[in-house]
Amino acid sequence: MKTRDRILAAALELFNLQGERKVTTNHIAAHLGMSPGNLYYHFKNKQEIIYELFLIYEATVDSNLDVPTERKLTIEDKLNYLQKVFQGLWEFRFIHRDMEHLLLGEERLHTRYRAFFRRCQLKTEAIYQGLHDANIIQINRRDLEGLALNTWIVVTSWYSFLQCNLLLDVNENITQDMLKGGIYQIFQLERPYLSDEYRGRVEAMQEAFIPKPEWLTPPQTT
C-alpha cells in the first residue's frame, strides 16, 4: 500500500474510533510509526485528509446508488441499496458523527457536500421512480420527491440521532446494528406507498431481514 493510502486508512480508523476532533496529524503519524514530516509531505494539514476521505465516501455512495438501465428494479435491489448506503455510513461514520463541525470548518468541503447531498437526493428519486415503474410502490411525483428527501434526512442524521442520548446510555457505544436501525425507519417511510402486489413481501423483508432493534422500542410504563 502506498504511503498516501496508508495515511488515509489510518486517519479513517482513528477518526471513526475517537472522533475527528480528538485526532491530530501527530496522532496519525504516531499510529503509523512515521515522522510528522513524512505525513506532511503527502498532506499539508488534517483538513486535506478529511477532504480526501470525503471524496472516497462520495464516490462510494455515488456508485452504490446507480439504477440499472437494462431491467426493472426488484425488491432485492431496494434492500441492496439500503444495505450499501448504511454500510458506507458505518465505514465513514466520523463524517456524520460531527458533520456540522466538519462543514463549518472547511468551505471547500461544505460546497462539495451540498452538491453531493443534492445528487444523492436526485439518485434516490431515480430509485423510487424505478420502484414505481416496477409497480413495487405507487406514488405521485410530488410525494416521490418528498420521500427521497426524507430518506436522505434519515441517512444523514441517524448517527446524530443515536448520539443525542435519547436512546443510549452515556457510556454505551453506537454499534453497526444500531446504525442499521435507520434502515428500518426508511422502510417505515415507504410503507404507505407499497403496492398491494408487493406489500406482503416487502413488509416480510423489513421484519425478517432488518428487524426493529429492541433499543429503539420505548420502555414500558407502569
N, C-alpha and C positions, 0 to 999 in steps of 0.2 A: 504494500500500500504506500502511495506517495505521502510525503510529509504533510502536504496540504490537506489531504484526505484524512490523515491520522488526527490532525488538529481539529478538523470539523467533527469527526466521530467522538473524540474525547470531550469536546465542548458540548456536544449534544447530550452525551451521557451525564456530564456534570450539571448542565442546566436543568435537565429533567429530574435529576435526583435532589438537587439542592435549591433550585430556583436560580434564574439568571442573575438576580441582584447580588446573590451571595458568592458568585464565582467571578474571579478576575482572570486576566490573561496570565498572571503569575501562577494561579492555581492550575490552569490548563497546562502550562508548560511543566510544572512540577509533576502533574499527573502523568505526563508523557516522558518524564525524565530528560527534558531538553532545556536549554537555556532560554530565557525570555527573548534574547536577541534572535535566536533561531525562529521563534514563533513570529516575531515582528517582521522578519524577512518575508513571511508569507501573508500576514495580516497586520496592518498598522495599528489596529485597535480592536476592542471587543465588538464594537458596532459593526465592523466589517464581517466578523464571524457570524454574528446574528443575522445579518442581511443575507449572507451566503446560505446559511441554514434555511432561511425562509424561502429562498429561491428553490432549494431542493424540495421542501414541503409543497410549495406551489406547483412544481412540475409533477409531483406525485399525485396530488389531488386532481390536477387537470387531466392526467391520463386515466385516472380511475373513474371519471365522470363521462367519458365518451359514450355516445349512443351508437349502436351498430346500425349501419345503413342497409345491410343486405337481408335483414329479417326483422320481425316484430319482437318487442320485448316480452319477457316472460316474468312470472312472479319470482323465479330463481334469480333473474337479473336484478330485480328490485332488492332482494335480500343481499345480493353480492355488492351492490352499490353501497348499501348501508354499512356492511361489514368493513369494506375497504376504507370508507371515509373515517370510521371510528378507529380503525387500526392506525391510520395516519395521524389521527388526533392523539392517540396514545403515544406513538413514536416521537411526535414533536409537541408533547404536551406543555413544554415550557412556554410555547408561543401563546397558548390560550390561558395559561395559569396567570399571567401578568400582562395581558395584551395591552391594556391602556398605557401602562408604563413604557412598554416597548415602542408603541406607535407615537406617543408624545415625545419620546426622546430622539426620534430619527425621522425627519420629514421625508427623506427618500423612501424609507420603509412604509411610512404612513400612506404616501401616494401610491406605492406599489400595492399595498394591501387593499386600498379602496377599489382599485381596478380588479384585483383578484376576487374580492367578495362579489362584485357585480358579475364577473364572469361565471363564478360558481352558481350564482342565482340563475343566470341565463341557462347554464348547462342543466341545472336542476329542473327548470321549466321544460327543457327539451326532453328530459327523462319522463316527467309527468305527462307530457304530450304523447310520448311513446307508449306509456301505460294506458293512456286514454285511447289511443289508436288501436291498441290490442284488447280493448274492452275490459281491462282489469280495473280501471277506475272510470267513473262518469263525472265529468267536471267541465264547467264552462271556463272561458279564458280568464275572466276576472278572478275567479276562485283559484284557478291554477297558478296565476302569478302570486296571489296571496299565500298559497300553500308552499310554493317554492321559497318565498321569503321567510315564512315561519320555520320551515325546515332548517334553513341556514342560521336563523337566530338560535335555534336549539343546538345545532352543531357547535357554533362558535361560543356560546355562553354556558354550555353544560358543565364544563370543568369549573368555571367560576361559581355556578350554582351549587356544586358539591362542596366547594371551598367555604361557602358562606356560613357553615356550621348549623344550618337549618336541619341538615341530615346527618352530620358527622360529629362525633366527639372530637374535641380539640386535639386529642392525641392519636386520632385514627388517621391512617394514610389512605389516600384515594387509590383504589386498585383498578386494574383494567376492566374487571367485571362491573364495577360501579360505573365506570365511564360508559360501558356498553348499555347502561340503563337508558341513556339518551336515545338509543335505537328504538326501545320500546315506546318512548314518547313520540317519536316520529311516526311509528305505526299508528298511534292513537290519533295523530293529526290527520292521517289518511283514511281512517275507518269510515267516516261519513260518506266518502266518495267511492267506496268499493262497489263494484257491480255485483248483482245477485249471483252471477255465474261464478265469480271468483271469491266472494266474501268468505265462504267457509274455509277454503284453502289458505287464504291469506291470514285469517284470524287464527287458524291452527298453527301456521308458521310463527306467528307472533308469540303464541303461548308455548309451543314446543321447542322452538329454537332460541328464542330470546325472551325467557320469562321475566316478568316484572320482579326486580330484586326485592328481597324482604326488607332491606334497609330503606326502601322508598315508600313502604306502606306506613301510614300514620299509626302511632301507637294507640292501642285500645284504651278508651277512657272508662272509668268505673263510676 
